[in-house]
Every structure is written in structure tokens, then in C-alpha cells.
Amino acid sequence: YLANQRASFALLRKLTGQILDDLGGEGMFEDPTIWFGTSGSVTPLHKDSTDNFAFHVFGKKTWILFSPRDYPLLNLRSVNDRPGSEFCVSSHDLRDPAVLARLTNLGAFPVTCQVSTGECLYVPAGWSHFVQTEERTLMVNVWQSCHHPARVLQ
């Protein structure tokens, strides 16, 4: 699994077109990152500090998302990967269906979706998510710079 590798805005534009301009332009975002995985690769349950746009160039991933309301149930712990970051990782392993069932029984409300070739998933800051790769996948994402408020709703 090749995860969280820096990429350029030029590469993102070649793969996704001009959508970044519609979202406010390069200045609104951190540098893009590349994620290349084979079937069965996972990104553990975590919460990012800023809004995330995940562009699926090819392949399919299953995303399980939890709203900030579910935060107390997710056993998230701060990693403090940089000053001001709210990045957190959970000890819950959602590869085990019993773990997801237990969280649901406790009152969590997970949202599951599959994202495929040519689609983009927007994950608002504060939404926790677990990602499982269903088939060979190339995804490029950008996190919104913490200096700018979300523009998606504007």
C-alpha cells in the first residue's frame, strides 16, 4: 500500500481536470497526496483536521464514515502530527464486523458508501472514517488548508 505520498497540483489537474478551481484554487489546499492500494488494503479509523476531497482516479473503495456526534464512542486518540492538528486515530479495527455492530449498538450511526472510478468524496473536517480498498485503486486527495474555512457550502 503506497499511502500519503506527496504529489503536485499539476498531476492532480491532469487526473481530475479543473475541479480544484471550482473549489477555490490551489491556495485553498495543502499539497495533494497519492494513495495506491490493492484489494484488502485499509486506512484505519481516524479523523482529519481539515476538509478532505478524495478523487478516485480508478478502482473502488468502501468508506465508513462517522459524524462528529459519534466521537465519544470511537476511542479516538490525538496523534498531534503537527501544531494545531486535530488528527486522531482509533483503536477500533473495523475490518471485524463485530466491532462495527458493537458501535452501532452503542448508538453510533455509521454511513457506508463505495466510491469508484471518476468519483470524488468530500469528507468534512471532524468526520471520522475508515477506508478499505476493494480493488486496485489510485486515489489523489487534497486537504483544505486550515487557514481557510470550508467553501463547499458557499
DSSP file with accessible surface (Angstrom, degrees, kcal/mol):
  #  RESIDUE AA STRUCTURE BP1 BP2  ACC     N-H-->O    O-->H-N    N-H-->O    O-->H-N    TCO  KAPPA ALPHA  PHI   PSI    X-CA   Y-CA   Z-CA
    1    1 A Y              0   0  107      0, 0.0     2,-0.8     0, 0.0    36,-0.2   0.000 360.0 360.0 360.0 117.4    0.0    0.0    0.0
    2    2 A L  E     +A   36   0A  82     34,-2.9    34,-3.0     3,-0.0     2,-0.4  -0.871 360.0 179.7 -93.9 111.2    1.5    3.3   -1.1
    3    3 A A  E     -     0   0A  31     -2,-0.8    32,-0.2    32,-0.2    31,-0.1  -0.934  46.0  -4.6-125.8 140.8   -0.1    5.8    1.2
    4    4 A N  E    S+     0   0A  83     -2,-0.4     2,-0.4     1,-0.2    -1,-0.2   0.835  74.5 163.4  56.4  44.7    0.0    9.6    1.7
    5    5 A Q  E     -A   34   0A  97     29,-2.0    29,-2.8    -3,-0.2    -1,-0.2  -0.799  42.4-106.9 -97.0 132.1    2.8   10.3   -0.8
    6    6 A R  E     +A   33   0A 166     -2,-0.4     2,-0.3    27,-0.2    27,-0.2  -0.220  42.5 175.8 -58.3 143.1    3.2   13.9   -1.9
    7    7 A A        -     0   0   20     25,-2.6     2,-0.3     3,-0.0    -1,-0.0  -0.799  26.8-104.0-135.7 178.6    2.1   14.8   -5.4
    8    8 A S     >  -     0   0   60     -2,-0.3     4,-2.0    23,-0.1     5,-0.1  -0.721  19.7-122.8-107.3 159.4    1.8   18.1   -7.4
    9    9 A F  H  > S+     0   0   24     -2,-0.3     4,-2.7     1,-0.2     5,-0.2   0.846 113.9  61.3 -65.2 -31.9   -1.1   20.2   -8.3
   10   10 A A  H  > S+     0   0   59      2,-0.2     4,-2.1     1,-0.2    -1,-0.2   0.928 105.3  46.3 -61.3 -42.7   -0.1   19.7  -11.9
   11   11 A L  H  > S+     0   0   57      2,-0.2     4,-2.1     1,-0.2     5,-0.2   0.934 110.8  52.6 -64.2 -44.3   -0.6   15.9  -11.6
   12   12 A L  H  X S+     0   0    1     -4,-2.0     4,-2.4     1,-0.2     5,-0.3   0.925 109.5  49.3 -58.5 -42.5   -4.0   16.5   -9.8
   13   13 A R  H  X S+     0   0   54     -4,-2.7     4,-2.3     1,-0.2    -1,-0.2   0.900 109.4  51.9 -64.5 -39.3   -5.1   18.7  -12.7
   14   14 A K  H  < S+     0   0  178     -4,-2.1    -1,-0.2     1,-0.2    -2,-0.2   0.863 117.4  39.2 -64.0 -35.3   -4.1   16.1  -15.3
   15   15 A L  H  < S+     0   0   65     -4,-2.1    -2,-0.2    -5,-0.2    -1,-0.2   0.782 132.2  20.9 -85.3 -29.1   -6.0   13.4  -13.5
   16   16 A T  H >< S-     0   0   38     -4,-2.4     3,-0.6     1,-0.3    -3,-0.2   0.443  93.2-134.0-123.8  -3.3   -9.1   15.3  -12.4
   17   17 A G  T 3<  -     0   0   31     -4,-2.3     3,-0.4    -5,-0.3    -1,-0.3  -0.479  60.2 -32.6  82.6-150.8   -9.4   18.4  -14.7
   18   18 A Q  T >> S+     0   0  112      1,-0.2     3,-1.3    -2,-0.2     4,-1.0   0.200  93.4 115.7 -96.8  14.6  -10.2   21.9  -13.4
   19   19 A I  H <>  +     0   0   63     -3,-0.6     4,-1.1     1,-0.3     3,-0.3   0.837  69.0  65.6 -57.7 -30.4  -12.4   21.0  -10.4
   20   20 A L  H >4>S+     0   0    0     -3,-0.4     5,-2.5     1,-0.2     3,-0.6   0.884  97.2  55.2 -60.2 -35.5   -9.9   22.4   -8.0
   21   21 A D  H X45S+     0   0   72     -3,-1.3     3,-1.4     1,-0.2    -1,-0.2   0.892 103.6  54.4 -63.8 -38.3  -10.5   25.8   -9.4
   22   22 A D  H 3<5S+     0   0  135     -4,-1.0    -1,-0.2    -3,-0.3    -2,-0.2   0.746 106.2  53.8 -65.5 -23.4  -14.2   25.4   -8.7
   23   23 A L  T <<5S-     0   0   31     -4,-1.1    -1,-0.3    -3,-0.6    -2,-0.2   0.348 136.5 -79.3 -93.9   4.1  -13.3   24.7   -5.1
   24   24 A G  T < 5S-     0   0   29     -3,-1.4    -3,-0.2    -4,-0.2     3,-0.2   0.389  71.5 -90.7 118.7  -5.8  -11.3   27.9   -4.7
   25   25 A G    > < -     0   0   12     -5,-2.5     3,-2.0     1,-0.2     4,-0.2  -0.051  56.9 -55.8  90.3 169.2   -7.9   27.1   -6.3
   26   26 A E  G >  S+     0   0   81      1,-0.3     3,-2.1     2,-0.2    -1,-0.2   0.806 124.2  67.8 -56.2 -35.2   -4.6   25.7   -5.2
   27   27 A G  G 3  S+     0   0   64      1,-0.3    -1,-0.3    -3,-0.2    -2,-0.1   0.667  93.2  60.9 -64.0 -14.6   -4.1   28.3   -2.5
   28   28 A M  G <  S+     0   0   17     -3,-2.0   117,-2.9   116,-0.1     2,-0.3   0.534 103.9  57.8 -85.2  -9.0   -7.0   26.8   -0.5
   29   29 A F  B <  S-E  144   0B  14     -3,-2.1   115,-0.2   115,-0.3     2,-0.1  -0.859  75.6-118.1-129.6 156.9   -5.4   23.4   -0.2
   30   30 A E        -     0   0   37    113,-3.0   113,-0.1    -2,-0.3     3,-0.1  -0.367  64.6 -67.9 -74.6 168.6   -2.4   21.6    1.1
   31   31 A D        -     0   0   77      1,-0.1   112,-0.3    -2,-0.1    -1,-0.2  -0.296  62.1-103.6 -59.0 141.6   -0.3   19.7   -1.4
   32   32 A P        -     0   0    0      0, 0.0   -25,-2.6     0, 0.0     2,-0.3  -0.219  34.4-151.0 -62.5 156.8   -2.1   16.7   -3.0
   33   33 A T  E     -AB   6 141A   3    108,-2.3   108,-2.4   -27,-0.2     2,-0.4  -0.950   5.2-134.0-129.8 153.8   -1.2   13.2   -1.9
   34   34 A I  E     -AB   5 140A  34    -29,-2.8   -29,-2.0    -2,-0.3     2,-0.4  -0.857  13.5-170.3-109.3 142.2   -1.4    9.9   -3.7
   35   35 A W  E     + B   0 139A  29    104,-2.8   104,-2.7    -2,-0.4     2,-0.5  -0.989   7.1 177.4-131.9 117.3   -2.8    6.6   -2.4
   36   36 A F  E     +AB   2 138A  76    -34,-3.0   -34,-2.9    -2,-0.4     2,-0.3  -0.986  14.8 161.0-124.4 120.9   -2.3    3.4   -4.4
   37   37 A G  E     - B   0 137A   1    100,-2.1   100,-2.7    -2,-0.5     2,-0.2  -0.951  30.7-134.5-140.6 160.2   -3.6    0.2   -3.0
   38   38 A T    >   -     0   0   79     -2,-0.3     3,-2.3    98,-0.2    95,-0.2  -0.623  56.1 -61.0-104.3 168.8   -4.5   -3.4   -3.8
   39   39 A S  T 3  S+     0   0   84      1,-0.3    95,-0.2    -2,-0.2    -1,-0.2  -0.194 124.1  23.9 -51.5 131.6   -7.6   -5.2   -2.7
   40   40 A G  T 3  S+     0   0   41     93,-3.1    -1,-0.3     1,-0.3    94,-0.1   0.230  84.3 134.7  96.0 -13.9   -7.7   -5.6    1.1
   41   41 A S    <   -     0   0   15     -3,-2.3    92,-3.2    92,-0.1    -1,-0.3  -0.415  36.4-165.2 -66.0 146.6   -5.6   -2.5    1.9
   42   42 A V  E     -F  132   0C  30     90,-0.2    90,-0.2    -3,-0.1    -1,-0.0  -0.947  27.4-149.1-134.0 154.0   -7.0   -0.4    4.7
   43   43 A T  E     -F  131   0C  21     88,-2.6    88,-2.1    -2,-0.3     3,-0.1  -0.996  40.9-120.6-113.8 118.9   -6.7    3.0    6.2
   44   44 A P  E     -     0   0C  75      0, 0.0    85,-0.2     0, 0.0    49,-0.1  -0.083  39.7 -75.3 -59.0 162.4   -7.6    2.7    9.9
   45   45 A L  E    S+     0   0C   0     47,-0.6    45,-2.7    45,-0.1     2,-0.3  -0.350  73.4 144.4 -59.5 126.6  -10.4    4.6   11.5
   46   46 A H  E     -FG 129  89C  18     83,-1.8    83,-2.8    43,-0.2     2,-0.4  -0.957  44.3-125.7-156.4 172.5   -9.2    8.2   12.0
   47   47 A K  E     -FG 128  88C  16     41,-2.4    41,-2.0    -2,-0.3    81,-0.2  -0.997  22.3-144.5-131.3 126.8  -10.3   11.9   12.0
   48   48 A D        -     0   0   11     79,-0.6    78,-1.3    -2,-0.4    79,-0.1  -0.509  14.8-130.1 -86.6 162.1   -8.6   14.5    9.9
   49   49 A S  S    S+     0   0   29     -2,-0.2     2,-0.3    76,-0.2    -1,-0.1   0.724  85.8  28.0 -81.5 -26.3   -8.1   18.1   11.0
   50   50 A T  S    S-     0   0   14      1,-0.1    76,-0.2    74,-0.1    -2,-0.1  -0.840  99.0 -69.2-133.9 168.9   -9.4   19.7    7.8
   51   51 A D        -     0   0   15     -2,-0.3    93,-2.8    74,-0.1     2,-0.4  -0.262  49.4-151.8 -58.1 146.5  -11.9   19.1    5.0
   52   52 A N  E     -DC 123 143A   6     71,-2.4    71,-3.0    91,-0.2     2,-0.5  -0.981  13.9-164.4-129.6 132.7  -10.8   16.3    2.6
   53   53 A F  E     -DC 122 142A   9     89,-2.6    89,-1.9    -2,-0.4     2,-0.7  -0.977  11.4-164.9-116.1 115.0  -11.5   15.8   -1.1
   54   54 A A  E     -DC 121 141A   0     67,-2.9    67,-2.3    -2,-0.5     2,-0.7  -0.891   1.3-163.2-107.7 107.9  -10.7   12.2   -2.3
   55   55 A F  E     -DC 120 140A  10     85,-3.0    85,-2.6    -2,-0.7     2,-0.9  -0.816   8.4-150.7 -92.7 115.8  -10.6   11.9   -6.1
   56   56 A H  E     - C   0 139A   3     63,-3.1    62,-2.5    -2,-0.7    63,-0.4  -0.772  15.9-179.8 -91.2 105.1  -10.8    8.3   -7.2
   57   57 A V  E     -     0   0A  35     81,-1.9     2,-0.3    -2,-0.9    -1,-0.2   0.924  69.8 -17.0 -72.8 -45.8   -8.8    8.0  -10.4
   58   58 A F  E    S+ C   0 138A  81     80,-1.5    80,-2.1    59,-0.2    -1,-0.3  -0.985 105.3  35.9-154.9 159.1   -9.5    4.3  -10.8
   59   59 A G  S    S-     0   0    3     -2,-0.3    58,-0.6    78,-0.2     2,-0.4  -0.410  74.4 -83.5  95.2-172.9  -10.7    1.4   -8.7
   60   60 A K  E     -H  116   0C  63     75,-0.4    74,-2.6    56,-0.2    75,-1.1  -0.999  32.8-176.4-141.5 137.0  -13.2    1.1   -5.8
   61   61 A K  E     -HI 115 133C   1     54,-2.4    54,-2.7    -2,-0.4     2,-0.5  -0.968  20.6-136.4-129.9 148.0  -13.0    1.8   -2.1
   62   62 A T  E     -HI 114 132C  21     70,-3.0    70,-2.8    -2,-0.3     2,-0.4  -0.918  22.1-163.8-102.6 128.5  -15.5    1.3    0.7
   63   63 A W  E     -HI 113 131C   5     50,-3.2    50,-2.3    -2,-0.5     2,-0.5  -0.929   9.3-164.2-112.6 133.8  -15.7    4.2    3.2
   64   64 A I  E     -HI 112 130C  15     66,-2.6    66,-2.1    -2,-0.4     2,-0.3  -0.985  19.2-171.1-116.5 118.1  -17.3    4.0    6.6
   65   65 A L  E     -HI 111 129C  13     46,-3.2    46,-2.8    -2,-0.5     2,-0.4  -0.855  13.5-164.4-115.5 147.0  -17.9    7.5    8.0
   66   66 A F  E     - I   0 128C   0     62,-2.6    62,-1.7    -2,-0.3    -2,-0.0  -0.997  21.0-127.2-128.9 134.1  -19.0    8.7   11.4
   67   67 A S    >   -     0   0   23     42,-0.4     3,-2.0    -2,-0.4     4,-0.3  -0.268  35.0-100.7 -71.5 164.4  -20.3   12.2   12.2
   68   68 A P  G >  S+     0   0   66      0, 0.0     3,-1.6     0, 0.0    -1,-0.1   0.782 119.4  72.7 -57.1 -23.6  -18.7   14.3   15.0
   69   69 A R  G 3  S+     0   0  154      1,-0.3     4,-0.1     2,-0.1    58,-0.0   0.829  95.0  52.3 -59.0 -31.0  -21.7   13.2   17.1
   70   70 A D  G X> S+     0   0    0     -3,-2.0     3,-2.0     1,-0.2     4,-0.7   0.513  77.3 106.0 -85.6  -2.8  -20.2    9.7   17.3
   71   71 A Y  G X4>S+     0   0   97     -3,-1.6     3,-1.4    -4,-0.3     5,-0.5   0.852  72.0  57.8 -47.8 -45.9  -16.8   10.9   18.5
   72   72 A P  G 345S+     0   0  108      0, 0.0     3,-0.3     0, 0.0    -1,-0.3   0.767 108.5  47.8 -61.4 -22.2  -17.3    9.8   22.2
   73   73 A L  G <45S+     0   0   52     -3,-2.0    -2,-0.2     1,-0.2    35,-0.1   0.592  97.0  71.7 -91.0 -11.2  -17.9    6.2   21.0
   74   74 A L  T <<5S-     0   0    0     -3,-1.4    18,-0.5    -4,-0.7    17,-0.2   0.490  89.7-132.4 -93.0  -3.4  -14.9    5.9   18.6
   75   75 A N  T   5 +     0   0   52     -4,-0.4    16,-1.0    -3,-0.3     2,-0.3   0.917  39.7 178.3  54.4  47.0  -12.0    5.7   21.1
   76   76 A L  E   < -J   90   0C   6     -5,-0.5     2,-0.4    14,-0.2    14,-0.2  -0.654  11.9-165.0 -85.0 136.8  -10.0    8.3   19.1
   77   77 A R  E     -J   89   0C 160     12,-2.4    12,-2.3    -2,-0.3     2,-0.1  -0.983  24.3-111.9-124.6 134.8   -6.7    9.5   20.4
   78   78 A S  E     -J   88   0C  62     -2,-0.4    10,-0.2    10,-0.2     9,-0.1  -0.342  22.8-173.0 -65.3 138.3   -4.8   12.5   19.3
   79   79 A V        -     0   0   74      8,-2.2    -1,-0.1    -2,-0.1     9,-0.1   0.639  21.3-150.0-101.5 -22.3   -1.6   11.9   17.4
   80   80 A N        +     0   0  113      7,-0.8     8,-0.1     1,-0.1     6,-0.1   0.950  25.7 172.0  48.5  58.1   -0.5   15.6   17.3
   81   81 A D        -     0   0   88      1,-0.2    -1,-0.1     6,-0.1     5,-0.0   0.656  66.2  -2.2 -73.5 -13.3    1.3   15.2   14.0
   82   82 A R  S >  S-     0   0  104      5,-0.1     3,-2.2     3,-0.0    -1,-0.2  -0.964  97.0 -67.5-167.5 159.8    1.8   19.0   13.8
   83   83 A P  T 3  S+     0   0  134      0, 0.0     3,-0.1     0, 0.0    -2,-0.0  -0.227 119.3  11.9 -56.2 134.7    1.0   22.1   15.7
   84   84 A G  T 3  S+     0   0   79      1,-0.3     2,-0.1    -4,-0.0    -4,-0.0   0.392  93.9 141.0  80.9  -3.6   -2.8   22.9   15.7
   85   85 A S    <   -     0   0   13     -3,-2.2    -1,-0.3     1,-0.1    -5,-0.1  -0.457  38.3-169.8 -75.4 142.8   -3.6   19.5   14.3
   86   86 A E        +     0   0  121     -2,-0.1    -1,-0.1    -3,-0.1     2,-0.1   0.054  36.0 145.9-112.3  20.4   -6.7   17.6   15.5
   87   87 A F        +     0   0   45     -5,-0.2    -8,-2.2    -9,-0.1    -7,-0.8  -0.393  23.7 178.4 -62.8 129.8   -5.7   14.4   13.7
   88   88 A C  E     -GJ  47  78C   5    -41,-2.0   -41,-2.4   -10,-0.2     2,-0.4  -0.973  18.0-153.7-135.6 150.8   -6.8   11.4   15.8
   89   89 A V  E     -GJ  46  77C  50    -12,-2.3   -12,-2.4    -2,-0.3     2,-0.3  -0.959  13.2-139.2-125.5 144.3   -6.6    7.6   15.3
   90   90 A S  E     - J   0  76C  11    -45,-2.7   -14,-0.2    -2,-0.4   -15,-0.1  -0.722  11.4-144.2-101.4 152.6   -8.9    5.0   16.8
   91   91 A S  S    S+     0   0   86    -16,-1.0     2,-0.4    -2,-0.3   -16,-0.1   0.534  71.0 110.0 -87.3  -6.8   -8.0    1.6   18.2
   92   92 A H        -     0   0   42    -18,-0.5     2,-0.9   -17,-0.1   -47,-0.6  -0.562  61.6-149.5 -72.4 125.9  -11.3    0.1   16.7
   93   93 A D    >   -     0   0   65     -2,-0.4     3,-1.6     1,-0.1     6,-0.3  -0.822  10.2-170.4 -98.4 100.9  -10.5   -2.3   13.9
   94   94 A L  T 3  S+     0   0   10     -2,-0.9    -1,-0.1     1,-0.3     6,-0.1   0.479  73.6  84.0 -77.4   2.5  -13.5   -2.0   11.5
   95   95 A R  T 3  S+     0   0  145      1,-0.1    -1,-0.3     4,-0.0     3,-0.1   0.770  80.6  75.3 -68.7 -22.7  -12.3   -5.0    9.5
   96   96 A D  S X> S-     0   0   77     -3,-1.6     3,-1.4     1,-0.2     4,-1.2  -0.810  77.2-153.1 -90.4 112.5  -14.0   -7.0   12.1
   97   97 A P  H 3> S+     0   0  102      0, 0.0     4,-2.4     0, 0.0     5,-0.2   0.803  92.9  64.2 -57.1 -28.3  -17.8   -6.7   11.5
   98   98 A A  H 3> S+     0   0   49      1,-0.2     4,-2.4     2,-0.2     5,-0.2   0.847  98.2  54.9 -65.2 -31.6  -18.5   -7.3   15.2
   99   99 A V  H <> S+     0   0   11     -3,-1.4     4,-2.3    -6,-0.3    -1,-0.2   0.944 109.7  45.4 -67.0 -45.9  -16.7   -4.1   16.1
  100  100 A L  H  X S+     0   0   38     -4,-1.2     4,-2.4     1,-0.2    -2,-0.2   0.922 112.9  51.3 -63.5 -41.2  -19.0   -2.1   13.7
  101  101 A A  H  X S+     0   0   49     -4,-2.4     4,-2.6     1,-0.2    -2,-0.2   0.915 109.3  50.6 -62.3 -41.2  -22.0   -3.9   15.1
  102  102 A R  H  X S+     0   0  132     -4,-2.4     4,-1.6     2,-0.2    -2,-0.2   0.924 110.1  49.3 -64.2 -42.7  -21.0   -3.0   18.7
  103  103 A L  H  <>S+     0   0    3     -4,-2.3     5,-2.5     1,-0.2     4,-0.3   0.914 111.7  49.2 -63.3 -40.6  -20.5    0.7   17.8
  104  104 A T  H ><5S+     0   0   65     -4,-2.4     3,-1.6     1,-0.2    -2,-0.2   0.918 108.4  52.8 -64.4 -42.9  -23.9    0.7   16.2
  105  105 A N  H 3<5S+     0   0  139     -4,-2.6    -1,-0.2     1,-0.3    -2,-0.2   0.807 105.2  55.9 -62.6 -28.7  -25.5   -1.0   19.2
  106  106 A L  T 3<5S-     0   0  111     -4,-1.6    -1,-0.3    -5,-0.2    -2,-0.2   0.522 131.9 -91.9 -80.7  -7.0  -23.9    1.8   21.4
  107  107 A G  T < 5S+     0   0   38     -3,-1.6    -3,-0.2    -4,-0.3    -2,-0.1   0.448  76.8 143.2 112.7   1.2  -25.7    4.4   19.3
  108  108 A A      < -     0   0    4     -5,-2.5    -1,-0.3    -6,-0.2   -42,-0.0  -0.408  39.0-149.6 -68.7 152.2  -23.2    5.3   16.6
  109  109 A F        -     0   0  143    -42,-0.1   -42,-0.4    -2,-0.1   -39,-0.1  -0.730  16.6-168.2-125.4  80.3  -24.6    6.0   13.1
  110  110 A P        -     0   0   28      0, 0.0     2,-0.5     0, 0.0   -44,-0.2  -0.410  10.1-149.8 -71.0 145.7  -22.1    4.9   10.5
  111  111 A V  E     -H   65   0C  62    -46,-2.8   -46,-3.2    -2,-0.1     2,-0.4  -0.983  14.0-163.9-114.3 121.4  -22.6    5.9    6.9
  112  112 A T  E     +H   64   0C  83     -2,-0.5     2,-0.3   -48,-0.2   -48,-0.2  -0.905  16.0 161.2-110.0 134.0  -21.1    3.4    4.4
  113  113 A C  E     -H   63   0C  39    -50,-2.3   -50,-3.2    -2,-0.4     2,-0.4  -0.986  31.6-133.6-146.1 154.7  -20.5    4.2    0.8
  114  114 A Q  E     -H   62   0C 104     -2,-0.3     2,-0.5   -52,-0.2   -52,-0.2  -0.933  17.8-160.6-107.3 135.9  -18.5    2.9   -2.1
  115  115 A V  E     -H   61   0C   7    -54,-2.7   -54,-2.4    -2,-0.4     2,-0.2  -0.973  16.9-178.7-118.9 130.6  -16.5    5.4   -4.2
  116  116 A S  E >   -H   60   0C  41     -2,-0.5     3,-2.3   -56,-0.2   -60,-0.3  -0.601  37.8 -38.9-124.0-178.8  -15.4    4.3   -7.7
  117  117 A T  T 3  S+     0   0   85    -58,-0.6   -60,-0.2     1,-0.3    -1,-0.2  -0.058 123.8  11.0 -44.0 128.1  -13.5    5.4  -10.8
  118  118 A G  T 3  S+     0   0   71    -62,-2.5    -1,-0.3     1,-0.3     2,-0.2   0.402 101.6 117.0  82.9   0.0  -14.1    9.1  -11.6
  119  119 A E    <   -     0   0   96     -3,-2.3   -63,-3.1   -63,-0.4     2,-0.4  -0.664  49.4-151.8-102.8 156.3  -15.9   10.0   -8.4
  120  120 A C  E     -D   55   0A  56     -2,-0.2     2,-0.5   -65,-0.2   -65,-0.2  -0.989   4.8-155.0-125.5 134.0  -14.9   12.4   -5.6
  121  121 A L  E     -D   54   0A  29    -67,-2.3   -67,-2.9    -2,-0.4     2,-0.6  -0.937   5.8-151.6-109.4 129.8  -15.8   12.0   -2.0
  122  122 A Y  E     -D   53   0A  64     -2,-0.5   -69,-0.2   -69,-0.2   -71,-0.0  -0.885  11.4-172.2 -98.7 123.3  -15.9   15.1    0.3
  123  123 A V  E     -D   52   0A   2    -71,-3.0   -71,-2.4    -2,-0.6     3,-0.1  -0.949  18.7-138.0-117.1 109.2  -15.2   14.3    3.9
  124  124 A P    >   -     0   0   38      0, 0.0     3,-2.0     0, 0.0   -76,-0.2  -0.294  34.1 -88.4 -64.2 150.4  -15.8   17.4    6.2
  125  125 A A  T 3  S+     0   0   40      1,-0.2   -76,-0.2   -76,-0.1   -74,-0.1  -0.269 115.7  30.2 -53.2 139.4  -13.3   18.1    9.0
  126  126 A G  T 3  S+     0   0   16    -78,-1.3     2,-0.6     1,-0.3    -1,-0.2   0.245  86.4 120.6  92.2 -13.7  -14.3   16.2   12.1
  127  127 A W    <   -     0   0   78     -3,-2.0   -79,-0.6   -60,-0.1    -1,-0.3  -0.758  57.7-141.0 -85.8 120.4  -15.9   13.3   10.3
  128  128 A S  E     -FI  47  66C   1    -62,-1.7   -62,-2.6    -2,-0.6     2,-0.3  -0.524  25.6-176.4 -78.2 149.5  -14.1   10.0   11.3
  129  129 A H  E     -FI  46  65C   2    -83,-2.8   -83,-1.8   -64,-0.2     2,-0.4  -0.999  25.6-159.7-154.5 148.0  -13.6    7.5    8.6
  130  130 A F  E     - I   0  64C   6    -66,-2.1   -66,-2.6    -2,-0.3     2,-0.4  -0.961  19.6-159.5-121.2 138.6  -12.2    4.0    7.8
  131  131 A V  E     -FI  43  63C   6    -88,-2.1   -88,-2.6    -2,-0.4     2,-0.4  -0.985   9.2-173.4-129.9 129.3  -11.3    3.1    4.2
  132  132 A Q  E     -FI  42  62C  56    -70,-2.8   -70,-3.0    -2,-0.4     2,-0.5  -0.983  22.6-133.0-121.2 129.9  -11.0   -0.4    2.7
  133  133 A T  E     - I   0  61C   1    -92,-3.2   -93,-3.1    -2,-0.4   -72,-0.2  -0.682  18.2-174.4 -81.8 125.6   -9.7   -0.9   -0.8
  134  134 A E        -     0   0   63    -74,-2.6     2,-0.3    -2,-0.5   -73,-0.2   0.717  69.7  -2.7 -92.1 -27.7  -11.9   -3.3   -2.8
  135  135 A E  S    S-     0   0   88    -75,-1.1   -75,-0.4   -97,-0.1    -1,-0.2  -0.947 107.2 -50.5-154.7 167.2   -9.8   -3.5   -5.9
  136  136 A R  S    S-     0   0  162     -2,-0.3     2,-0.4   -77,-0.1   -98,-0.2  -0.222  71.3-175.4 -48.7 128.5   -6.6   -2.0   -7.2
  137  137 A T  E     -B   37   0A   0   -100,-2.7  -100,-2.1   -78,-0.2     2,-0.5  -0.983  30.4-162.8-138.9 140.5   -7.1    1.8   -6.7
  138  138 A L  E     +BC  36  58A  32    -80,-2.1   -81,-1.9    -2,-0.4   -80,-1.5  -0.996  22.4 173.6-119.9 122.4   -5.4    5.1   -7.4
  139  139 A M  E     -BC  35  56A   8   -104,-2.7  -104,-2.8    -2,-0.5     2,-0.4  -0.981  15.9-165.0-128.3 139.9   -6.7    8.0   -5.4
  140  140 A V  E     -BC  34  55A   1    -85,-2.6   -85,-3.0    -2,-0.4     2,-0.3  -0.994  17.7-177.8-120.6 131.2   -5.4   11.5   -5.1
  141  141 A N  E     -BC  33  54A   1   -108,-2.4  -108,-2.3    -2,-0.4     2,-0.4  -0.901  17.0-158.8-127.9 161.5   -6.7   13.7   -2.3
  142  142 A V  E     - C   0  53A   0    -89,-1.9   -89,-2.6    -2,-0.3     2,-0.4  -0.996  10.5-148.2-134.6 138.4   -6.3   17.3   -1.1
  143  143 A W  E     - C   0  52A  30     -2,-0.4  -113,-3.0  -112,-0.3   -91,-0.2  -0.880  29.8-112.3 -99.9 139.0   -6.9   18.5    2.4
  144  144 A Q  B     -E   29   0B   4    -93,-2.8  -115,-0.3    -2,-0.4     2,-0.1  -0.450  38.8-102.1 -68.6 140.5   -8.2   22.1    2.7
  145  145 A S    >   -     0   0   19   -117,-2.9     3,-1.9     1,-0.1   -94,-0.1  -0.382  23.5-128.9 -61.7 138.2   -5.7   24.4    4.3
  146  146 A C  T 3  S+     0   0   92      1,-0.3    -1,-0.1   -96,-0.1    -2,-0.1   0.637 104.5  70.7 -67.6  -7.9   -6.6   25.0    7.9
  147  147 A H  T 3  S+     0   0  155      2,-0.1    -1,-0.3  -119,-0.1    -2,-0.1   0.524  95.1  60.8 -83.5  -7.4   -6.2   28.8    7.2
  148  148 A H  S <  S-     0   0   74     -3,-1.9     3,-0.1  -120,-0.2    -1,-0.0  -0.974  81.1-126.9-124.8 136.2   -9.4   28.7    5.1
  149  149 A P        -     0   0   96      0, 0.0    -4,-0.1     0, 0.0    -2,-0.1  -0.312  50.3 -75.2 -71.7 161.7  -13.0   27.9    6.1
  150  150 A A        -     0   0   38      1,-0.1  -100,-0.0    -6,-0.1     0, 0.0  -0.318  42.8-174.0 -57.2 135.6  -14.9   25.3    4.1
  151  151 A R    >   +     0   0  107   -128,-0.2     3,-1.4     2,-0.1    -1,-0.1   0.492  63.2  90.6-108.3  -8.5  -16.0   26.7    0.8
  152  152 A V  T 3  S+     0   0   55      1,-0.3    -1,-0.1  -129,-0.1    -2,-0.0   0.880  89.4  46.9 -59.1 -37.6  -18.1   23.7   -0.4
  153  153 A L  T 3         0   0  156      0, 0.0    -1,-0.3     0, 0.0    -2,-0.1   0.564 360.0 360.0 -84.1  -6.2  -21.3   25.0    1.2
  154  154 A Q    <         0   0  159     -3,-1.4    -3,-0.1     0, 0.0     0, 0.0  -0.479 360.0 360.0 -81.6 360.0  -20.8   28.5   -0.2
